[in-house]
Amino acid sequence: MEAKTVAATNVTNVSSMAASTLKPFTTTEVVYQRFAIEPMDQTAVIGSRVTLPCRVLDQKGPIQWTKDDFGLGAVRNLTGYERYAMIGSDEEGDFSLHIHPVELEDDGTYQCQVSPTNDGQPALRSRFAKLSVLVPPQKPKILQGDFLVTTEDRELVIECISSAGKPPAEITWIDGLGNVLHHGIKTTKEPYDNGPLTTVKSVLRVMPRKDHDNTTFTCQSQNMADRSPQSAKLRVEVRYAPKVSLSKIDHIVEGSELRFKCCAEANPPDVEYRWFINKKKVIGDYTTEMIIHNATRELHDATVKCEVSNEVGKSEESQTLDIRYGPQFRHPPLSVETHFGAKEILQCDVDGNPAPEIVWYHEDSDQILATSSNISVLVNPNTVGRYYCKARVAGFPELTGHANIYIRAPPSIVSQRIQYVPDEGVVKVKCTAISVPKAESVVWSFAGRELNFTSNNTPFYVQEEYAAERVVSTITLLDPISTYFGDYNCTVTNSYGTDSVIIKLTAH
């Protein structure tokens, strides 16, 4: 034990100072051995070197290191432990433990210990220091090999193993497009050869796409022992149904020729093309191009489809045709028979693309009465007559139709009352009557006698023509002699009444 002598002065009362003499005395202070530096937890990569520090001040007792509570020896050159040594110098009190090269068996808990001495120096125990030995994993391996053929949208399972790492390896998956994958991954760990090392298995489940064809999936593994990742790669061939693109045709005009082009990417590339118009297969040996020689209005809104197939599956692309064409009546405007005070609707049912612009006029005016397909008319003397419907589509000829509003009434004969025998040719007598509703009968008489046109020996032949609002009855003289010149009576009857006139047939 080391002691130090210290001088001191005992001071007495000032009043007795003169009578007293100063008496010196000494005290002894004991200095104990103690730690200046203690070891702390460390990590070391296998094959590297590591130093666990231990420095003792005023060291007196022998020093040794323990590993997992087993003493390694009290001499600097630790006999039996070729890779271990206590480095430093006694003068500096440095007894650090140096290990080189580090091996897996060095993993453990270490303590620096100072023994007690016979003169009363107590033993010292440092804190426990954990040495964790890190081992880089072996190069990863993909169990499916380095090449695989798969099919698009069918689940692909890839397994990657990274063995003998400490700590366990971290496995990262990267697809052929450079994307780090985070989903569809399951990782399991198990001891390697029942020892302290770990084997990690990562299973990737992914839906391959066309974009993955002829690309590489990469399994990367690394741990704290080596931050440079190692990798294993798997190149995949993805078989996929055709990816179809159909050229779109815009601004189609009726009567034009249409050429549709269909392109397809597929694996395998051996494909078959089929074309459809409104689900009906197009006849012909069309492949990448299909031609419609005359785009008629009947094909407007039709669907043209290109279907391409290979042994994996089929895909299709389609276009709905938008064909521009001029106005055309679906149903021509129809005349109506009515009475004053009624409300009538006239229709102008027109087809065209784009939708036609429609205007209505009355025959007595240029004023636009309506711009819709229908017009409603309150019937009075000023609103009867003919109405014109005009339909326009830009770039095409205008379409015009008409309809009449007729007033139901007794017939009105409008023929000329005197008709002349021509110098040459057939002799005829014509009776024209306005009749709404349609005439039920036309009766002729001559010289006071009704003519019978069904008799075999009659010298007359009659022909009647009916139109919407009129009837024309024509007598032809089969024997045009003057005997049959004179007054003819024409009587026209409908459900509202009768009109009768005398028509004189005379020579010039």
Number of C-alpha atoms within 10 A of each C-alpha: 11 11 10 10 10 11 8 11 10 9 11 12 8 9 8 9 11 9 7 12 10 9 9 9 10 10 10 10 10 9 13 14 17 19 18 13 16 18 20 16 13 13 14 23 20 22 15 13 14 18 17 22 20 25 21 22 16 16 20 20 17 14 22 20 26 17 18 13 12 11 14 16 18 17 14 17 14 17 13 9 11 11 16 20 22 24 17 17 12 11 9 12 19 19 24 22 23 18 21 15 16 20 18 17 9 18 19 16 16 25 24 27 22 23 16 16 13 8 9 9 20 15 16 17 14 18 14 19 19 19 19 19 22 25 24 26 27 16 16 23 21 21 11 12 14 14 14 15 12 18 20 20 14 12 13 15 13 19 18 27 23 29 25 22 25 22 20 25 29 18 21 18 23 16 19 18 11 12 10 12 13 10 10 11 16 11 14 10 15 15 15 14 11 8 9 15 20 22 21 23 22 21 17 20 15 17 14 21 15 19 11 19 20 16 17 21 23 21 26 22 30 24 19 19 19 15 10 12 18 18 19 20 22 22 19 20 20 24 24 24 24 27 17 19 16 20 14 13 14 9 9 16 19 19 15 13 13 15 14 18 16 23 17 20 16 23 20 14 15 11 19 14 19 19 26 16 16 14 11 11 12 15 9 9 11 12 17 17 16 20 12 13 11 13 20 16 20 9 18 17 13 16 17 22 23 27 20 26 21 19 16 15 13 18 16 19 16 19 17 16 19 20 23 23 24 23 26 17 15 11 11 16 21 15 19 19 16 18 18 14 11 10 12 16 13 21 19 26 18 24 18 20 17 15 16 22 17 21 21 25 18 19 15 11 9 9 11 10 16 14 15 15 18 17 17 12 16 15 19 13 11 8 16 19 16 15 23 17 27 21 26 21 20 15 10 12 11 15 17 19 16 20 19 20 22 22 20 19 18 20 27 20 22 12 18 14 15 13 18 14 17 12 9 6 8 12 19 19 21 21 25 21 25 22 30 23 22 20 22 12 13 19 14 22 15 16 12 10 10 13 18 16 14 10 9 8 8 13 16 19 14 17 10 14 10 14 10 16 21 19 24 17 20 17 19 16 18 13 13 16 9 11 7 16 18 16 18 25 19 24 20 26 21 19 15 13 13 19 17 17 18 19 20 17 21 15 12 8
